[in-house]
Amino acid sequence: MSALWAASVELLRDWPIWAAALATAVAGLMRGYAGFGTAVLLAPIYSVLWGPRAGVPVMLMMELVVSLQLLPRAFKDADTRVILPIGGAAALATPLGAVVLLTAEPDLLRRCIGGFVLVFGMLLLSGWRYHGSRPLGLNLLVGTSAGLLKGATGMSGPPVILYLLAGPEEAKRHRANLILFFALIAVVSILGPLWFGMITAAVLAKLLLLLPVLLACVPIGARLFHLVPQRFYKRFALVVLLAAGSIALLA
């Protein structure tokens, strides 16, 4: 406990934790509003501030807590026929991706994270979506790729978001589907860092300081879902994602 307290005090003396707090507040608003945004924003920012092996585990634990916070209301609105196979495949593949997080060269992995976020942001900006059917085999393939990404970079969202948002469902169903998927994979995603000893006192101290910021902002974002037109949110989210990806790629 003393080590955790000392690590927390030390963090407060330096600027990265304050930059992380600002990014976390924006990510919380995005997650509450759209059902996604935590990982794709915080993975590159945290990786720049502390390196992937410290930043990604912090983000994964925060993702777990916020997913459980949003899950009860979302479960009844989600399409479980599609989401459960995707989530199951992702859960199985996530530990394999965690091996990459452990063994990859940190600067290269950070730049890869930034590149993924940039490509994802540009695809969203272009309006491209998958418009085909959703057979079981393709659901499993998308889930597997998402799980590998989750374990290696902390981001499972890009392939799943582009795949799911193409459907004819209303925004409420899209949001519920994403919340359910992220909740399914969140529990498994922290097992790799736990197994490989990445959950240190320094990581827990970052979580202790940043988690309250996220938990305070997610409900605000959820309320904004009913107040702010989606076109304004999408523009804001795209600018934030492109900026975060550029920082991680070029820093």
KOLLOVEX-961472 format. One line per field, with one value per atom (N, C-alpha, C): residue in three letters; chain; atom name; x, y, z; residue number from 1. Coordinates in steps of 0.1 Angstrom, whole numbers. Atoms other than C-alpha are relative to their C-alpha. Last residue first. Layout:
REM KOLLOVEX-961472
resn	ALA	...
chain	A	...
name	CA	...
x	X	...
y	Y	...
z	Z	...
resi	NUM	...
This chain:
REM KOLLOVEX-961472
resn	ALA	ALA	ALA	LEU	LEU	LEU	LEU	LEU	LEU	ALA	ALA	ALA	ILE	ILE	ILE	SER	SER	SER	GLY	GLY	GLY	ALA	ALA	ALA	ALA	ALA	ALA	LEU	LEU	LEU	LEU	LEU	LEU	VAL	VAL	VAL	VAL	VAL	VAL	LEU	LEU	LEU	ALA	ALA	ALA	PHE	PHE	PHE	ARG	ARG	ARG	LYS	LYS	LYS	TYR	TYR	TYR	PHE	PHE	PHE	ARG	ARG	ARG	GLN	GLN	GLN	PRO	PRO	PRO	VAL	VAL	VAL	LEU	LEU	LEU	HIS	HIS	HIS	PHE	PHE	PHE	LEU	LEU	LEU	ARG	ARG	ARG	ALA	ALA	ALA	GLY	GLY	GLY	ILE	ILE	ILE	PRO	PRO	PRO	VAL	VAL	VAL	CYS	CYS	CYS	ALA	ALA	ALA	LEU	LEU	LEU	LEU	LEU	LEU	VAL	VAL	VAL	PRO	PRO	PRO	LEU	LEU	LEU	LEU	LEU	LEU	LEU	LEU	LEU	LEU	LEU	LEU	LEU	LEU	LEU	LYS	LYS	LYS	ALA	ALA	ALA	LEU	LEU	LEU	VAL	VAL	VAL	ALA	ALA	ALA	ALA	ALA	ALA	THR	THR	THR	ILE	ILE	ILE	MET	MET	MET	GLY	GLY	GLY	PHE	PHE	PHE	TRP	TRP	TRP	LEU	LEU	LEU	PRO	PRO	PRO	GLY	GLY	GLY	LEU	LEU	LEU	ILE	ILE	ILE	SER	SER	SER	VAL	VAL	VAL	VAL	VAL	VAL	ALA	ALA	ALA	ILE	ILE	ILE	LEU	LEU	LEU	ALA	ALA	ALA	PHE	PHE	PHE	PHE	PHE	PHE	LEU	LEU	LEU	ILE	ILE	ILE	LEU	LEU	LEU	ASN	ASN	ASN	ALA	ALA	ALA	ARG	ARG	ARG	HIS	HIS	HIS	ARG	ARG	ARG	LYS	LYS	LYS	ALA	ALA	ALA	GLU	GLU	GLU	GLU	GLU	GLU	PRO	PRO	PRO	GLY	GLY	GLY	ALA	ALA	ALA	LEU	LEU	LEU	LEU	LEU	LEU	TYR	TYR	TYR	LEU	LEU	LEU	ILE	ILE	ILE	VAL	VAL	VAL	PRO	PRO	PRO	PRO	PRO	PRO	GLY	GLY	GLY	SER	SER	SER	MET	MET	MET	GLY	GLY	GLY	THR	THR	THR	ALA	ALA	ALA	GLY	GLY	GLY	LYS	LYS	LYS	LEU	LEU	LEU	LEU	LEU	LEU	GLY	GLY	GLY	ALA	ALA	ALA	SER	SER	SER	THR	THR	THR	GLY	GLY	GLY	VAL	VAL	VAL	LEU	LEU	LEU	LEU	LEU	LEU	ASN	ASN	ASN	LEU	LEU	LEU	GLY	GLY	GLY	LEU	LEU	LEU	PRO	PRO	PRO	ARG	ARG	ARG	SER	SER	SER	GLY	GLY	GLY	HIS	HIS	HIS	TYR	TYR	TYR	ARG	ARG	ARG	TRP	TRP	TRP	GLY	GLY	GLY	SER	SER	SER	LEU	LEU	LEU	LEU	LEU	LEU	LEU	LEU	LEU	MET	MET	MET	GLY	GLY	GLY	PHE	PHE	PHE	VAL	VAL	VAL	LEU	LEU	LEU	VAL	VAL	VAL	PHE	PHE	PHE	GLY	GLY	GLY	GLY	GLY	GLY	ILE	ILE	ILE	CYS	CYS	CYS	ARG	ARG	ARG	ARG	ARG	ARG	LEU	LEU	LEU	LEU	LEU	LEU	ASP	ASP	ASP	PRO	PRO	PRO	GLU	GLU	GLU	ALA	ALA	ALA	THR	THR	THR	LEU	LEU	LEU	LEU	LEU	LEU	VAL	VAL	VAL	VAL	VAL	VAL	ALA	ALA	ALA	GLY	GLY	GLY	LEU	LEU	LEU	PRO	PRO	PRO	THR	THR	THR	ALA	ALA	ALA	LEU	LEU	LEU	ALA	ALA	ALA	ALA	ALA	ALA	ALA	ALA	ALA	GLY	GLY	GLY	GLY	GLY	GLY	ILE	ILE	ILE	PRO	PRO	PRO	LEU	LEU	LEU	ILE	ILE	ILE	VAL	VAL	VAL	ARG	ARG	ARG	THR	THR	THR	ASP	ASP	ASP	ALA	ALA	ALA	ASP	ASP	ASP	LYS	LYS	LYS	PHE	PHE	PHE	ALA	ALA	ALA	ARG	ARG	ARG	PRO	PRO	PRO	LEU	LEU	LEU	LEU	LEU	LEU	GLN	GLN	GLN	LEU	LEU	LEU	SER	SER	SER	VAL	VAL	VAL	VAL	VAL	VAL	LEU	LEU	LEU	GLU	GLU	GLU	MET	MET	MET	MET	MET	MET	LEU	LEU	LEU	MET	MET	MET	VAL	VAL	VAL	PRO	PRO	PRO	VAL	VAL	VAL	GLY	GLY	GLY	ALA	ALA	ALA	ARG	ARG	ARG	PRO	PRO	PRO	GLY	GLY	GLY	TRP	TRP	TRP	LEU	LEU	LEU	VAL	VAL	VAL	SER	SER	SER	TYR	TYR	TYR	ILE	ILE	ILE	PRO	PRO	PRO	ALA	ALA	ALA	LEU	LEU	LEU	LEU	LEU	LEU	VAL	VAL	VAL	ALA	ALA	ALA	THR	THR	THR	GLY	GLY	GLY	PHE	PHE	PHE	GLY	GLY	GLY	ALA	ALA	ALA	TYR	TYR	TYR	GLY	GLY	GLY	ARG	ARG	ARG	MET	MET	MET	LEU	LEU	LEU	GLY	GLY	GLY	ALA	ALA	ALA	VAL	VAL	VAL	ALA	ALA	ALA	THR	THR	THR	ALA	ALA	ALA	LEU	LEU	LEU	ALA	ALA	ALA	ALA	ALA	ALA	ALA	ALA	ALA	TRP	TRP	TRP	ILE	ILE	ILE	PRO	PRO	PRO	TRP	TRP	TRP	ASP	ASP	ASP	ARG	ARG	ARG	LEU	LEU	LEU	LEU	LEU	LEU	GLU	GLU	GLU	VAL	VAL	VAL	SER	SER	SER	ALA	ALA	ALA	ALA	ALA	ALA	TRP	TRP	TRP	LEU	LEU	LEU	ALA	ALA	ALA	SER	SER	SER	MET	MET	MET
chain	A	A	A	A	A	A	A	A	A	A	A	A	A	A	A	A	A	A	A	A	A	A	A	A	A	A	A	A	A	A	A	A	A	A	A	A	A	A	A	A	A	A	A	A	A	A	A	A	A	A	A	A	A	A	A	A	A	A	A	A	A	A	A	A	A	A	A	A	A	A	A	A	A	A	A	A	A	A	A	A	A	A	A	A	A	A	A	A	A	A	A	A	A	A	A	A	A	A	A	A	A	A	A	A	A	A	A	A	A	A	A	A	A	A	A	A	A	A	A	A	A	A	A	A	A	A	A	A	A	A	A	A	A	A	A	A	A	A	A	A	A	A	A	A	A	A	A	A	A	A	A	A	A	A	A	A	A	A	A	A	A	A	A	A	A	A	A	A	A	A	A	A	A	A	A	A	A	A	A	A	A	A	A	A	A	A	A	A	A	A	A	A	A	A	A	A	A	A	A	A	A	A	A	A	A	A	A	A	A	A	A	A	A	A	A	A	A	A	A	A	A	A	A	A	A	A	A	A	A	A	A	A	A	A	A	A	A	A	A	A	A	A	A	A	A	A	A	A	A	A	A	A	A	A	A	A	A	A	A	A	A	A	A	A	A	A	A	A	A	A	A	A	A	A	A	A	A	A	A	A	A	A	A	A	A	A	A	A	A	A	A	A	A	A	A	A	A	A	A	A	A	A	A	A	A	A	A	A	A	A	A	A	A	A	A	A	A	A	A	A	A	A	A	A	A	A	A	A	A	A	A	A	A	A	A	A	A	A	A	A	A	A	A	A	A	A	A	A	A	A	A	A	A	A	A	A	A	A	A	A	A	A	A	A	A	A	A	A	A	A	A	A	A	A	A	A	A	A	A	A	A	A	A	A	A	A	A	A	A	A	A	A	A	A	A	A	A	A	A	A	A	A	A	A	A	A	A	A	A	A	A	A	A	A	A	A	A	A	A	A	A	A	A	A	A	A	A	A	A	A	A	A	A	A	A	A	A	A	A	A	A	A	A	A	A	A	A	A	A	A	A	A	A	A	A	A	A	A	A	A	A	A	A	A	A	A	A	A	A	A	A	A	A	A	A	A	A	A	A	A	A	A	A	A	A	A	A	A	A	A	A	A	A	A	A	A	A	A	A	A	A	A	A	A	A	A	A	A	A	A	A	A	A	A	A	A	A	A	A	A	A	A	A	A	A	A	A	A	A	A	A	A	A	A	A	A	A	A	A	A	A	A	A	A	A	A	A	A	A	A	A	A	A	A	A	A	A	A	A	A	A	A	A	A	A	A	A	A	A	A	A	A	A	A	A	A	A	A	A	A	A	A	A	A	A	A	A	A	A	A	A	A	A	A	A	A	A	A	A	A	A	A	A	A	A	A	A	A	A	A	A	A	A	A	A	A	A	A	A	A	A	A	A	A	A	A	A	A	A	A	A	A	A	A	A	A	A	A	A	A	A	A	A	A	A	A	A	A	A	A	A	A	A	A	A	A	A	A	A	A	A	A	A	A	A	A	A	A	A	A	A	A	A	A	A	A	A	A	A	A	A	A	A	A	A	A	A	A	A	A	A	A	A	A	A	A	A	A	A	A	A	A	A	A	A	A	A	A	A	A	A	A	A	A	A	A	A	A	A	A	A	A	A	A	A	A	A	A	A	A	A	A	A	A	A	A	A	A	A	A	A	A	A	A	A	A	A	A	A	A	A	A	A
name	N	CA	C	N	CA	C	N	CA	C	N	CA	C	N	CA	C	N	CA	C	N	CA	C	N	CA	C	N	CA	C	N	CA	C	N	CA	C	N	CA	C	N	CA	C	N	CA	C	N	CA	C	N	CA	C	N	CA	C	N	CA	C	N	CA	C	N	CA	C	N	CA	C	N	CA	C	N	CA	C	N	CA	C	N	CA	C	N	CA	C	N	CA	C	N	CA	C	N	CA	C	N	CA	C	N	CA	C	N	CA	C	N	CA	C	N	CA	C	N	CA	C	N	CA	C	N	CA	C	N	CA	C	N	CA	C	N	CA	C	N	CA	C	N	CA	C	N	CA	C	N	CA	C	N	CA	C	N	CA	C	N	CA	C	N	CA	C	N	CA	C	N	CA	C	N	CA	C	N	CA	C	N	CA	C	N	CA	C	N	CA	C	N	CA	C	N	CA	C	N	CA	C	N	CA	C	N	CA	C	N	CA	C	N	CA	C	N	CA	C	N	CA	C	N	CA	C	N	CA	C	N	CA	C	N	CA	C	N	CA	C	N	CA	C	N	CA	C	N	CA	C	N	CA	C	N	CA	C	N	CA	C	N	CA	C	N	CA	C	N	CA	C	N	CA	C	N	CA	C	N	CA	C	N	CA	C	N	CA	C	N	CA	C	N	CA	C	N	CA	C	N	CA	C	N	CA	C	N	CA	C	N	CA	C	N	CA	C	N	CA	C	N	CA	C	N	CA	C	N	CA	C	N	CA	C	N	CA	C	N	CA	C	N	CA	C	N	CA	C	N	CA	C	N	CA	C	N	CA	C	N	CA	C	N	CA	C	N	CA	C	N	CA	C	N	CA	C	N	CA	C	N	CA	C	N	CA	C	N	CA	C	N	CA	C	N	CA	C	N	CA	C	N	CA	C	N	CA	C	N	CA	C	N	CA	C	N	CA	C	N	CA	C	N	CA	C	N	CA	C	N	CA	C	N	CA	C	N	CA	C	N	CA	C	N	CA	C	N	CA	C	N	CA	C	N	CA	C	N	CA	C	N	CA	C	N	CA	C	N	CA	C	N	CA	C	N	CA	C	N	CA	C	N	CA	C	N	CA	C	N	CA	C	N	CA	C	N	CA	C	N	CA	C	N	CA	C	N	CA	C	N	CA	C	N	CA	C	N	CA	C	N	CA	C	N	CA	C	N	CA	C	N	CA	C	N	CA	C	N	CA	C	N	CA	C	N	CA	C	N	CA	C	N	CA	C	N	CA	C	N	CA	C	N	CA	C	N	CA	C	N	CA	C	N	CA	C	N	CA	C	N	CA	C	N	CA	C	N	CA	C	N	CA	C	N	CA	C	N	CA	C	N	CA	C	N	CA	C	N	CA	C	N	CA	C	N	CA	C	N	CA	C	N	CA	C	N	CA	C	N	CA	C	N	CA	C	N	CA	C	N	CA	C	N	CA	C	N	CA	C	N	CA	C	N	CA	C	N	CA	C	N	CA	C	N	CA	C	N	CA	C	N	CA	C	N	CA	C	N	CA	C	N	CA	C	N	CA	C	N	CA	C	N	CA	C	N	CA	C	N	CA	C	N	CA	C	N	CA	C	N	CA	C	N	CA	C	N	CA	C	N	CA	C	N	CA	C	N	CA	C	N	CA	C	N	CA	C	N	CA	C	N	CA	C	N	CA	C	N	CA	C	N	CA	C	N	CA	C	N	CA	C	N	CA	C	N	CA	C	N	CA	C	N	CA	C	N	CA	C	N	CA	C	N	CA	C	N	CA	C	N	CA	C	N	CA	C	N	CA	C	N	CA	C	N	CA	C	N	CA	C	N	CA	C	N	CA	C	N	CA	C	N	CA	C	N	CA	C	N	CA	C	N	CA	C	N	CA	C	N	CA	C	N	CA	C	N	CA	C	N	CA	C	N	CA	C	N	CA	C	N	CA	C	N	CA	C	N	CA	C	N	CA	C	N	CA	C
x	-7	63	13	-11	53	8	-8	30	13	-7	17	9	-10	10	7	-11	-6	11	-8	-29	12	-6	-41	9	-10	-48	8	-11	-66	11	-7	-87	11	-7	-96	8	-12	-105	8	-10	-127	12	-7	-145	11	-8	-154	9	-10	-168	11	-9	-187	12	-8	-202	10	-9	-215	10	-10	-231	10	-12	-246	10	1	-268	12	-9	-262	-2	1	-290	8	14	-299	-1	5	-263	-14	-2	-252	-5	11	-266	0	12	-243	-13	1	-214	-13	3	-221	-1	14	-224	-4	8	-189	-15	3	-172	-9	8	-173	-4	14	-162	-9	8	-133	-14	3	-120	-9	11	-124	-3	13	-103	-11	7	-73	-14	1	-57	-9	7	-62	-3	14	-53	-8	6	-21	-15	1	-12	-6	12	-21	-1	12	4	-13	1	31	-12	5	24	-1	-9	28	-6	8	3	8	0	27	-8	-6	36	0	-13	31	6	-9	1	14	-2	-16	10	-8	-9	2	-14	-23	9	-7	-54	14	-10	-64	7	-11	-80	10	-11	-102	13	-5	-124	12	-7	-127	6	-15	-136	8	-4	-173	15	1	-177	4	-11	-164	0	-13	-188	11	0	-218	13	-2	-210	1	-14	-205	2	-8	-239	15	1	-257	9	-6	-244	0	-14	-254	8	-5	-288	15	1	-294	5	-12	-281	0	0	-308	12	6	-300	1	12	-294	-6	13	-259	-11	5	-226	-15	7	-218	-6	14	-211	-7	8	-181	-14	3	-164	-9	8	-168	-3	14	-156	-9	7	-125	-14	1	-115	-7	12	-126	1	7	-102	-10	11	-76	-7	10	-53	-13	0	-24	-10	-12	-13	1	-11	-41	13	2	-68	11	-3	-54	-2	-15	-54	4	-7	-89	15	1	-102	7	-9	-88	-1	-14	-104	9	-3	-138	15	-1	-138	4	-12	-130	2	-11	-157	14	0	-183	12	-6	-172	0	-14	-178	7	-8	-211	15	0	-225	9	-8	-229	-1	8	-241	10	5	-223	-8	15	-221	-5	3	-187	-15	5	-183	-1	0	-164	-6	14	-176	0	3	-142	-15	2	-139	-5	13	-145	-3	11	-118	-13	2	-95	-11	6	-99	-3	14	-92	-8	7	-61	-15	1	-49	-8	10	-57	-2	14	-39	-10	4	-8	-14	4	-7	-4	13	-8	-4	11	19	-13	2	41	-11	7	37	-3	14	46	-8	6	78	-15	2	88	-7	10	81	-2	-8	100	-10	-4	76	8	-12	78	4	-11	52	13	-2	26	13	-6	31	3	-14	24	8	-7	-8	15	-5	-20	8	-10	-22	6	-13	-41	11	-7	-67	13	-12	-76	8	-10	-100	13	-5	-118	10	-10	-121	6	-12	-137	11	-7	-162	13	-6	-170	7	-11	-177	8	-11	-198	12	-5	-218	11	-11	-222	6	-12	-241	11	-3	-269	13	-9	-267	4	3	-281	9	-10	-280	-5	1	-309	10	13	-314	-2	2	-277	-13	-3	-271	-4	10	-288	2	14	-268	-11	6	-235	-15	10	-226	-8	9	-208	-11	10	-194	-10	8	-177	-11	10	-164	-10	9	-146	-12	8	-131	-10	10	-120	-9	11	-102	-11	8	-83	-11	8	-73	-8	12	-62	-9	8	-38	-13	7	-25	-9	11	-19	-7	12	1	-12	6	27	-14	1	38	-5	11	29	-1	-4	52	-11	-6	44	6	-4	33	8	-9	33	5	-12	17	11	-7	-9	13	-4	-19	8	-12	-19	5	-11	-40	12	-9	-62	12	-6	-80	11	-6	-87	6	-13	-92	7	-10	-118	13	-8	-137	11	-14	-167	8	-2	-203	14	1	-211	1	8	-219	-2	14	-206	-9	5	-174	-15	2	-168	-6	11	-173	-3	12	-150	-13	4	-124	-12	5	-124	-5	13	-120	-6	9	-92	-14	4	-73	-11	8	-74	-5	13	-63	-9	8	-35	-14	3	-21	-9	10	-23	-4	12	-5	-12	7	22	-14	10	30	-8	-5	49	-11	-11	45	4	6	12	10	7	29	-5	-11	53	-7	-5	23	11	10	7	5	0	39	-10	-12	44	0	1	8	12	10	11	-2	-6	44	-10	-9	29	6	8	0	9
y	-4	115	-7	-9	109	4	4	79	8	12	84	-4	-2	121	-13	-7	114	2	9	87	7	10	110	-9	-6	139	-10	-3	117	7	12	103	3	5	137	-13	-9	152	-5	2	122	9	13	123	-2	-1	160	-12	-9	156	1	7	125	9	9	143	-6	-8	172	-9	-6	149	8	9	128	7	7	157	-8	-6	165	-8	-15	160	5	-4	123	15	8	111	4	-8	140	-8	-9	120	9	7	91	9	3	115	-8	-13	129	-3	-3	93	13	9	85	3	-5	116	-9	-12	109	4	3	73	12	7	84	-3	-9	110	-7	-9	86	10	7	60	9	-3	84	-6	-14	86	3	-6	50	15	3	37	7	-8	56	-3	-14	43	8	-1	7	15	1	10	2	-13	23	0	-11	-5	13	-4	-31	11	-8	-48	3	-14	-59	9	-9	-92	14	-3	-115	11	12	-133	4	6	-100	-12	-9	-83	-6	0	-113	8	13	-117	0	-3	-80	-13	-8	-86	3	9	-115	9	9	-93	-8	-8	-65	-9	2	-88	6	14	-94	-1	6	-58	-15	-4	-44	-6	6	-65	4	14	-55	-7	1	-18	-15	-3	-20	-2	11	-38	2	11	-13	-12	-4	17	-12	0	2	2	14	-7	0	6	29	-14	-4	44	-7	-13	25	2	-2	-7	15	-10	-7	3	6	-22	10	0	-5	-5	-13	4	1	-1	-32	12	12	-40	2	-1	-6	-11	-12	-7	1	2	-43	12	9	-38	-2	-3	-6	-10	-7	-15	2	10	-41	6	-5	-16	-12	-5	-25	5	-14	-28	7	-6	-64	15	5	-81	7	-3	-60	-4	-14	-63	5	-2	-100	14	5	-100	1	-10	-77	-5	-11	-100	11	4	-130	12	1	-112	-4	-13	-102	0	-6	-137	14	6	-152	6	-5	-128	-5	-14	-137	6	1	-174	14	4	-168	0	14	-149	-3	3	-111	-15	7	-99	-3	13	-72	-7	0	-35	-14	13	-31	-1	11	6	-13	14	35	-9	6	70	-15	3	85	-5	-13	101	-2	-6	67	13	8	52	5	-4	81	-8	-13	76	4	1	39	13	7	45	-1	-9	71	-7	-11	49	9	6	19	10	2	41	-7	-13	54	-2	-5	19	13	9	8	4	-6	38	-8	-13	27	6	3	-9	13	6	2	-2	-11	24	-5	-9	-5	12	-11	-33	12	-10	-62	12	2	-90	10	3	-83	0	-11	-66	-2	-11	-92	12	4	-120	11	-5	-101	-4	-13	-107	6	1	-144	14	3	-137	-2	-10	-118	-4	-5	-145	10	11	-165	5	4	-134	-11	-11	-120	-4	2	-153	10	12	-151	-3	-1	-115	-12	-10	-119	1	6	-150	9	11	-132	-8	-4	-100	-11	-4	-113	2	10	-133	3	11	-111	-10	11	-81	-11	5	-55	-12	-6	-36	-6	3	-57	5	14	-58	-3	3	-20	-15	-6	-9	-5	4	-34	6	12	-30	-2	-3	7	-13	-11	4	2	5	-30	11	10	-16	-5	-8	14	-9	-7	-9	7	10	-32	7	5	-3	-10	-10	12	-4	1	-20	10	13	-22	-1	-2	15	-12	-10	10	2	6	-22	10	9	-3	-7	-7	26	-9	-6	6	6	11	-19	5	9	6	-10	12	34	-10	9	60	-13	-5	92	-9	-10	81	5	6	48	11	6	66	-6	-11	88	-6	-8	60	10	8	36	8	0	64	-9	-12	74	-1	-6	41	14	6	24	8	0	47	-5	-11	56	0	4	33	13	14	33	-5	9	65	-15	-4	90	-11	-1	74	4	14	63	1	7	97	-14	-6	116	-8	3	92	6	14	95	-4	0	133	-14	-6	130	0	9	105	6	10	127	-9	-7	155	-9	-2	131	8	12	118	2	2	153	-12	-10	158	0	4	125	10	10	134	-4	-5	168	-12	-1	155	2	-10	159	3	-13	140	12	-3	109	14	-3	109	4	-13	111	4	-10	81	14	-1	60	11	-7	67	2	-14	57	9	-6	25	15	-2	17	6	-12	24	2	-12	0	13
z	-12	-313	2	2	-349	12	11	-348	-2	-3	-313	-12	-11	-319	3	5	-353	11	8	-339	-5	-9	-311	-8	-8	-335	8	9	-360	7	4	-332	-9	-12	-317	-4	-2	-351	12	10	-359	2	-2	-326	-10	-11	-330	3	4	-365	12	9	-354	-4	-7	-324	-9	-8	-344	7	10	-370	7	3	-341	-10	13	-329	-3	11	-292	-13	1	-266	-12	2	-262	-3	11	-266	-4	12	-243	-13	1	-214	-13	2	-221	-1	14	-224	-4	7	-190	-15	-1	-176	-7	8	-191	2	13	-177	-8	-1	-140	-13	-6	-144	1	10	-167	5	11	-142	-11	-4	-113	-11	1	-133	5	12	-138	-1	3	-104	-12	-11	-92	-2	0	-126	11	11	-127	-1	-4	-93	-11	-9	-104	5	9	-133	9	8	-110	-9	-8	-85	-7	-11	-112	8	-9	-134	12	4	-162	10	-11	-145	-4	3	-176	9	1	-163	-2	-13	-152	0	-8	-185	14	5	-203	8	-5	-181	-5	-10	-186	5	4	-220	11	5	-209	-3	-11	-188	-4	-10	-214	11	2	-243	11	1	-233	-1	-13	-221	0	-8	-253	14	5	-274	9	-4	-252	-5	-15	-254	4	-3	-292	15	5	-297	3	-9	-275	-4	-13	-294	9	3	-328	13	1	-314	-3	-13	-302	0	-8	-334	13	-5	-354	9	-14	-372	4	1	-410	14	1	-407	0	13	-416	-1	2	-380	-14	-5	-372	-4	4	-394	4	14	-391	-5	2	-353	-15	-4	-351	-3	9	-372	4	14	-353	-9	7	-318	-15	7	-304	-9	9	-293	-7	-9	-263	-8	0	-287	10	4	-287	3	-8	-268	-2	-14	-283	9	-2	-318	14	2	-316	2	-12	-302	-1	-10	-330	13	3	-356	11	-2	-340	-3	-14	-337	3	-6	-373	14	5	-384	5	-7	-361	-4	-14	-374	8	1	-410	14	3	-403	0	-12	-386	-3	-3	-416	12	-12	-414	3	-10	-449	12	4	-469	11	3	-464	-4	6	-447	-2	-9	-441	-7	4	-458	11	0	-448	-4	14	-457	-2	7	-423	-14	-5	-406	-7	5	-428	4	14	-420	-7	1	-383	-14	-5	-385	-1	11	-406	4	12	-381	-11	-3	-351	-11	0	-366	3	14	-374	-1	6	-338	-15	-7	-324	-7	6	-349	5	13	-338	-7	-1	-302	-13	-4	-311	2	12	-329	3	10	-300	-12	-4	-275	-10	-4	-293	3	10	-293	5	7	-268	-10	-9	-241	-7	-9	-263	9	8	-289	9	2	-264	-8	-12	-254	-1	2	-289	11	10	-283	-3	-6	-251	-9	-7	-271	7	7	-296	8	2	-274	-6	-13	-262	-1	-5	-297	13	8	-309	4	-4	-281	-7	-13	-286	4	2	-324	14	7	-317	-2	-8	-289	-8	-9	-309	8	7	-339	10	10	-323	-8	-5	-293	-10	8	-311	4	9	-283	-8	13	-268	-11	6	-237	-14	4	-230	-6	14	-232	-4	9	-200	-14	-4	-178	-10	5	-197	3	10	-192	-4	-3	-159	-10	-9	-167	5	7	-197	9	7	-177	-8	-9	-153	-7	-7	-179	9	9	-201	7	0	-171	-9	-13	-166	0	0	-203	13	9	-204	1	-7	-175	-7	-11	-191	8	4	-224	12	3	-208	-4	-12	-189	-4	-10	-217	14	1	-244	12	7	-232	0	-9	-205	-7	-13	-222	9	1	-258	14	5	-250	-2	-11	-229	-4	-9	-258	12	5	-284	10	3	-262	-6	-11	-248	-3	-4	-280	10	12	-297	3	4	-263	-11	-10	-248	-5	-1	-279	10	3	-281	2	-3	-269	-3	12	-288	4	11	-261	-10	-5	-229	-12	-3	-247	5	12	-263	3	7	-230	-13	-7	-212	-7	3	-239	7	14	-236	-3	0	-198	-14	-6	-202	1	10	-226	5	10	-200	-11	-6	-172	-10	1	-194	6	14	-199	-2	3	-161	-15	-6	-155	-3	7	-180	6	9	-163	-7	14	-133	-9	1	-95	-15	-1	-94	-2	13	-106	0	10	-76	-13	-3	-52	-10	4	-69	3	14	-68	-4	4	-31	-15	-4	-23	-5	8	-43	3	13	-26	-10	-1	8	-14	0	0	0
resi	251	251	251	250	250	250	249	249	249	248	248	248	247	247	247	246	246	246	245	245	245	244	244	244	243	243	243	242	242	242	241	241	241	240	240	240	239	239	239	238	238	238	237	237	237	236	236	236	235	235	235	234	234	234	233	233	233	232	232	232	231	231	231	230	230	230	229	229	229	228	228	228	227	227	227	226	226	226	225	225	225	224	224	224	223	223	223	222	222	222	221	221	221	220	220	220	219	219	219	218	218	218	217	217	217	216	216	216	215	215	215	214	214	214	213	213	213	212	212	212	211	211	211	210	210	210	209	209	209	208	208	208	207	207	207	206	206	206	205	205	205	204	204	204	203	203	203	202	202	202	201	201	201	200	200	200	199	199	199	198	198	198	197	197	197	196	196	196	195	195	195	194	194	194	193	193	193	192	192	192	191	191	191	190	190	190	189	189	189	188	188	188	187	187	187	186	186	186	185	185	185	184	184	184	183	183	183	182	182	182	181	181	181	180	180	180	179	179	179	178	178	178	177	177	177	176	176	176	175	175	175	174	174	174	173	173	173	172	172	172	171	171	171	170	170	170	169	169	169	168	168	168	167	167	167	166	166	166	165	165	165	164	164	164	163	163	163	162	162	162	161	161	161	160	160	160	159	159	159	158	158	158	157	157	157	156	156	156	155	155	155	154	154	154	153	153	153	152	152	152	151	151	151	150	150	150	149	149	149	148	148	148	147	147	147	146	146	146	145	145	145	144	144	144	143	143	143	142	142	142	141	141	141	140	140	140	139	139	139	138	138	138	137	137	137	136	136	136	135	135	135	134	134	134	133	133	133	132	132	132	131	131	131	130	130	130	129	129	129	128	128	128	127	127	127	126	126	126	125	125	125	124	124	124	123	123	123	122	122	122	121	121	121	120	120	120	119	119	119	118	118	118	117	117	117	116	116	116	115	115	115	114	114	114	113	113	113	112	112	112	111	111	111	110	110	110	109	109	109	108	108	108	107	107	107	106	106	106	105	105	105	104	104	104	103	103	103	102	102	102	101	101	101	100	100	100	99	99	99	98	98	98	97	97	97	96	96	96	95	95	95	94	94	94	93	93	93	92	92	92	91	91	91	90	90	90	89	89	89	88	88	88	87	87	87	86	86	86	85	85	85	84	84	84	83	83	83	82	82	82	81	81	81	80	80	80	79	79	79	78	78	78	77	77	77	76	76	76	75	75	75	74	74	74	73	73	73	72	72	72	71	71	71	70	70	70	69	69	69	68	68	68	67	67	67	66	66	66	65	65	65	64	64	64	63	63	63	62	62	62	61	61	61	60	60	60	59	59	59	58	58	58	57	57	57	56	56	56	55	55	55	54	54	54	53	53	53	52	52	52	51	51	51	50	50	50	49	49	49	48	48	48	47	47	47	46	46	46	45	45	45	44	44	44	43	43	43	42	42	42	41	41	41	40	40	40	39	39	39	38	38	38	37	37	37	36	36	36	35	35	35	34	34	34	33	33	33	32	32	32	31	31	31	30	30	30	29	29	29	28	28	28	27	27	27	26	26	26	25	25	25	24	24	24	23	23	23	22	22	22	21	21	21	20	20	20	19	19	19	18	18	18	17	17	17	16	16	16	15	15	15	14	14	14	13	13	13	12	12	12	11	11	11	10	10	10	9	9	9	8	8	8	7	7	7	6	6	6	5	5	5	4	4	4	3	3	3	2	2	2	1	1	1
